[in-house]
Amino acid sequence: MESTMKEMRDGASVLDFDSKSTVEGGVEDVYGEDRATEDQLVTPWTISVASGYCLLRDPRHNKGLAFTEKERDAHYLRGLLPPAVISQQLQEKKLMNSIRQYEVPLQKYVAMMELEERNERLFYKLLIDNVEELLPVVYTPTVGEACQKYGSIFRRPQGLYISLKEKGKILEVLKNWPERSIQVIVVTDGERILGLGDLGCQGMGIPVGKLALYTALGGIRPSACLPITVDVGTNNEQLLKDEFYIGLRQRRATGQEYAELLDEFMSAVKQNYGEKVLIQFEDFANHNAFELLAKYGTTHLVFNDDIQGTASVVLAGVVAALKLIGGTLAEHRFLFLGAGEAGTGIAELIALEISKQTKAPVEETRKKICLVDSKGLIVSSRKDSLQHFKKPWAHEHEPVNNLLDAVKVIKPTILIGSSGVGRTFTKEVIEAMASFNEKPLILALSNPTSQSECTAEEAYTWSKGRAIFASGSPFDPFEYNGKVFVPGQVYNHNHFAFAKIPIIIFLLYFLIITSY
């Protein structure tokens, strides 16, 4: 996919980094965000205000009881706060104790979002210091349930909503956002949220959660991040009938109407924020994702997390796992369950890396990788009916109707799930993988946890403790035959024995691709 896209672009790239295009910005740190987890002696002000009451309701500057005596005098806060002055560290301890009291993950999610809405500095302090514990709360798997119930838990907007009602005036809508120095936009149309399908306008939880991680793990200033949902309707009948649904109550716009809205949006973003703003497409359906990436790749700095971000992380995870299972990439056989954005994106990057290592044409290295979709193994006899992004994977092979038979015939050493369908790596599939591999590598990538192709417990138990397992959503450690197994996590905001910083990952990914 990437090599094909590069040919379409005639080798063109909108990447033209200069010394200012760093992770920290190239824009002035107006709000002191680079020191957000440090005690601030004086609240940074760029405008004069006469009301301390307003300051306490500004999440970017509010510090609650952490305001010092000097600050309370300087910013008209006397009497608006209890007399005690407590440190940020004590605030953190208190809030973590409170969050740990909740037994329902969604309650923890709501508590974290409410904290972000009143004290942004403290929100990121908690997230940075307790990243392992809170990642599953602010993002997958909990964010999936949050999106499903977004209309019910919605309190105040955390990003921009651009709908068909704004067609013809999207630039004006962008100017309603208070920040001007935007560096990263995460945008979704909500059609394919995680493995949960069409959630329409309620998919906003994904851009919000993703950008929170980019700040906590990648060092991007909150004020430089902008979550956006493009609402073109939804085909989810349950949402259309839900009295609490917050989006447009109509079927999804398609074709020319959809293309014109997205084109206006992309043009307005460049006009308002400049050419170097990164636009990340998130959770678009297959039929739009590939087209948008190819269409705007030469005119905008664009990135598709599902096609490219997941691919870069999974490739890194597979390379790390080679230390355990042995061999080189070229010596392994790959079988995918799922041939959508994630599956084909991962497969293409693996093929590109094998091509780079062996100097073989990518057309040849693709033959080491087979994909299974809902109709069975993708083979050449199906080529006429395949979507364009699946055609490079239509190899000469007899038709195979299901995953288990494909495993038995192809005998892969690495099995990767990106189907969005839970429990498809059955006992028979795992046992088959273990029958001809001493250490089968099993990657169940689909999110959230309910959609994972198998659990860590299943992978370890059915392989008799021999599987090397990682998943898209986190699983707890599992003990088998007296040995404790700690599952890895292969996803574009997490880690699998190599990295935790998403912004670094996808910038490196771009540099890798543009070097081919």
N, C-alpha and C positions, 0 to 999 in steps of 0.2 A: 504493500500500500504506500509506504513512504517513498520507495524508490520510484514507483509509478507517479506519485504526486510531484516528486522533484523533477521528473521529465516534463510533466505538464507545466511546470513553472520555469522551464529552461534554466534551471540552476539558480533562479533568482531567490533572494532572501531579504526579508525586511529586518533581519538582525544586523544592526550596525552599532554595536556597543561602544560607548566611550567611557572615559574614566568616571563619569557621573552615574552611569547605568549600573549601579551596584545594588546588592540586596537591601542596603540601608537607604538607598534612594536617589540622591542627586537633587533632592528638594530640601528646603529648610525644615528643621525639626521644630515646627511652630509650637507644638503642644508639649515638648519635652518627652515625647513617647519613647525615645531611645533609652531613657532612664526611668521607664514606667514602674519598675520593680524596686526602685531606690526611694528612700525617704526624700521628699522634696522640702527644702527649707521655705521656699516661697512658691506659691502656685503660679505657673507661667501664664501671663495675661498678654493678649494682643489687642484687647479692646477694654475700655473702661466700663465697669458696671456699677450701679449704685445699690444693687440689691444682693445681699448675701443669700437671701432666700432663693433667688434664681440660680446662684452658684451651686447650691445644694441639689438642685434638680438638673444640673448639667453633668452627665455621667463621665465626661472626659476630664472634668476638673474636680468633681466631688470626691472627697476622701473620708467623709463621715467623721467619726470621732478621732481620726488621725490628724485633723487640722491642729496645728500647734497654737499656743496662746498668741504668738505674734501674728499668725495668719488670721486668727479669729478677730483680732483688732483691725488688721489691715483690710479685711474683706467683709466687714459688717456682719459677722457671724455671731456676735455676742448675744446670748439668749436664745439663739436658734438651735443650739446643740446642748446636750447635757454637759456639765462642767468637766467630766473626765476626759483626759487626753490619752489615747491608747495607740500603740504602734501598729504598723501594717502587719507585722508578724503576729501580733495578738489577734487582730481582726481575722487573719487567715486561719489561725487555730480555731477560733470560735466558729467560723463558717464551715470549715471542714468537719468539725464535730457535728454541726447541724445537718449537713448534707449526708453524712454517714448514717444518720438516724432514719432516713427514708429507705424503705425496702423496695419501692417501685422505681425502676430506672427513669420513667417519664417524670416522676416527681423531682428527681435529681436534675434532670434536664431543665425543667421549668425554673427550679431554684437558681441554676447557673445563668439562664437567660435573664432572669430578673436582676441578678447581680450585675450582669453586663449593662443593663439598662439604667442602673443607678450609680455604679462605681466601676468604670471600665478598668482603671488601674488595678484595682483589687481582683477583678475577674481574671486578668492575665497573670497576676501574681499566683493565684490559685492554680491556674491551668499549667503554668510553667513549672511550678514546684511539685505538682502532683500529676504529672502528665500521664503516667501509666494508669492511674486510677480514674482520671477524668476524661481521657480520650474516648473511651466507649460511651461516655455520657453525652459529650457535646457532638460526637459524630457517631459513626456506625458502631453498634447496631441501634442505639437508642434513637438516633435522628430519624430512622425509618418510621418508627411509631409516632414520633413527633410530627412528621410530615403528614401522616395519615390523619392525625387529629389536630392539625395546625389551626383549623378554623375555630376549634373549641378552646385552644390554649393561647390564641393570639391576644397579645396585650397592646403592643405598640410596634409600628413598622421598624424593621432593622435594615432595610435596603430600599431599592427603587422597584416599583411595579409599573411595567409598561405594557399596556393592553391595546387591543384593537381600537379602543376608544381614543387613544392618543395618536393614531395614525395621522401623519401630516404635521405633528407638533412634538415629535420625540426630542428634538434639540431643546425645546423649552422645558420639557420634563427633566432632562439631564441637568439643566441649569438650576432646577429646584433643589438639587442635592447641595448641601452647604459647602462641601469641600471641592477645591479646584485642582489640587495636585494629586490626582488619582493615578496610581501606577498599575494596579491589578484589578480587573473586573472579572468576577465569576458570574456567568449568566446561564440560566436554564430556561427551557420552555415547559419543564415539568412532565414531559411525555413518557420518560422512562426513568423513574426515580429508583435508584438501586435495583433490586429485583422485584420491586412492588408495582411496577407499571405506571400508568397515567394517573398522576396526582394533581395535574393542573397547576393552579396558582399556589397550591400548598407545598409545592416543591421548593419554595423559598428557603426552607430549613437547610437545604443542601448548600447553596452558596454562602449562607450565613455561617454554617458550621465549618465549611472548608476554609473560609478566610480567617476564622478564629484560629485555626491550626496554622495557617501561614504566618500569622503574627506570633503565636506562641512558639512554633518550631522553626520558622524560617526567618524571623526577625523583621518582617514587613510591618511598617507602622499601621496601626488601625485606621488612621485618617487617610491613608493612601489606598485603602481597600474599599471596593464597592460591590456589594451583592445585588444582582438584578434578576428579576423574573419577568420573562416576556410571556404575557398571558394571551394565548390565541384560542382559549376555550379548552374544553376537556371532553373526552369520549367516555369518561367514567360515569356511568349512570348513577351509581351510588352517591357520588359527589354532587351531580346535577340535582338530585332530589334532597340533598342535605340542607336543611334550613340554615346551618351555620357555615356553609361553604363561602369562602371569601373572594372567589374568583368570578370570571365571566360565566354566566349560566347559558352556555351554548356549545354546540359541537365544535370540534377543532377546525380552525381555518387551515386550508391546504392550498397547494398549487401556487398560483400567481399572487393571491392575497397574502399568503404566508411569506413568500419570497420578497414581496414589496415591503412588508413590515420589517423583516430582518435586514433588508438592504438599507432602509432608512435608518434603522438602529445603528448599523455598522458605520455608516457615513457620519451620523451625528456624534458617535463616540470619538471618532478621529477628529472631527471638527472641534469638539469641546475639550478634549483631553490631549490631543496631539498624536503623533504617529507612534510613539514608543510605549503607549499604554498597552499592557498585555491583556488580551481578551481570552479568557478561558471558557470554552464551551463545556458545559457539564450536564450529563444525563439527558442529552437529546436522543431521540429514537434513531435507529440505524439509518433509515432512509433519508434523514436530514443531516446526521452527524458527518458522514463522509463528504457529502456535497458541500456543506458549509466550510469544512476544513480546506477542501480543494479550491473553492471559489474565492475565499478571502486570504488564502495563504500568501499571495504575492502583493497584496495591498495593505494588509494589517498584520500586526504581531499577534498571531492566533495560536491557540494550543487546545487540543481536545484531551481532556483528562482520561476519558474512558478508552480512547484509542491509543494515545501516546503515553500518558502518565502511568497508567497501570502497566503498560508494556515495559517501560523502563525499569520499574520496580521489580516486576516478575523476572525479567532477564537478570537483573542484579542478584535476585534471590536464587535463581537457578545456578548462576556462576558460583555463588557462595556455597551452594549445596554440593557442587562437584567435589569439594574437599572431603565430603562424607561418602558420596556414592562412587567417586572415581571417574576417570575418563575425561575426555574433552567434550565440548558441545557437539562437535561433528560426529562423535561416536555414539551419541544417544538417539533414541527414537521417541518422538513426541506425539501424543494423542490428546486432542482437545475435545471436550464436550461443551458445545456452544460455539457458534460461528458468527457472532455479532461484532459490535465495535471492539469489545475487550479481547475476545478470542482471536479475531483476525489481526488486531493490532499487536498483540503479544507474539503471535506466530510470525508476523512479518519482521518484527525486530529481531527475533531469534534467528530467522533465516538470514537477515542482513549481517548479524554478528558472525554466524558460521561462514558466510561468504567472505567476510573480511579476514577471518582467521585462516581460511583454507585457500583463498584466492579463486574459489570456484564461482561460477555465475549464480546469482540469486535464484534463477529459475531451477537450477539443480538442487540447491540447498533446501528449497521449499519441499522437495520430495521426501525429506526426512521428517516432515510434519504432516499429520493427517488430522482432519477436523470432522466431527460428528455434529449434525444439527438435528432438528426435530424429525427429519425424514430419513435419518441414517447417515452413513458415511458419505462425505462429499466426494463423488467420483466423476470421471469425464462423461459418462453416459447421462448425467444430470445437468450438464453444462448449460444447455439452452434454457433451462428453467431457473437457473441460479441468479441471485442478485449479483451485481457487478463486483462487489468486494469479496465474494466467495469464489469467483471463477479461478483465481490463481491457485486455489487449493483443490481443484478438481483433477485428481491424479488418475492415471490408468489403473483401475482396480475393479474387481467384481463388486457389485452392490452388496452392502452389508446394512441390515435393517436396524440394528440396535447397538448400544454401547458395549454390552457384554461380548457380543460376537466380534465386534471390532477389536476389543482388547485381546481376545483369543487369537485372532488372525494376524494382527499387526505386531503384537507382543511389544508394546511400548515400554521404555524404561522410565518415562516421565508422563504422568497423567495430570492434565490441567483442566479444571472445571470453571467455566465462565457462562454457564447456561441460565443462571437466575432461577433454577428449579431445584428445590431442596430434595435431599436424600436420593439423588440419582446415582451416587457412587454406592451401590448396594454391597452387601456382604459378598455376593458372588463376584462382583467386579474387583473388589479389594483382594479377595482370595486369589483371583486369577492373576492380578498384578504381582502378588507375593510368590506365586508358584514358579515364575521364571525370572524374578529379580531378588537378589539377596537383600537390597535396600531400595525398594520402590519409592520414588519421589511422588507424593500425592499432594497436589495443590488444589484445595477447594475454595475458590476465590469469591463465589457469589455472596452478595450482601442483601439484607442483614443476616443474622445468624440463622433465622428460620429458613432462609433460602440457600444455605450452604449445602454443597453437594454431599457432604458427610460431616460428622462431628470428629473432633480429635479422638474421643473415646472409641468411636467406631473404627477409625483408621488404625489406631494402635492395637485394638483388640483383634480385629479380623486379620491383620498382618502378623499377629503374634509378636508385636513389639518391634517389628523390623522396619516399618514405614518411616520415612522422613516426611513429616507432615507440616503444612502451613495452610492458613486460611485467610479469607478476606476480613472476616470479623473475628474478634478474639474469643478463644476458648480457654478455660481454666486448665492448669496442669492436671495430668492424669497419671495415676499409679497403676502399673501393670507388672505383675510378677515381681513385686518388690522394688521396681525401678520407677522413678518419677520422670515422666516425659513433660517437657514444657513446650507447647505448640508454638511455632513461629507464626508471624502475621505478615502476609504478603499483600500490601495494599499501598496505594499511592499517597497516603498520609501517615503511614506507620513504618514498621521496620521488619526486616528479616535478616538479621545478622550482618547488617551493613550500614544503614543510615536512617535518620529520622527527619531530615530537613527537606520538605517537598519542593520548596522553591529552587534549591540547589539541584535537586534531581531533575526537574524539568528543564532548567537552563542547560545543564550538562547534556540532557537528551537532545536539545536543539543543536548544540554544538556537535554532537556525534553525528546526527543526521545530515547536517549541512557539510560535513567533511566527506561524505560519500560522493 
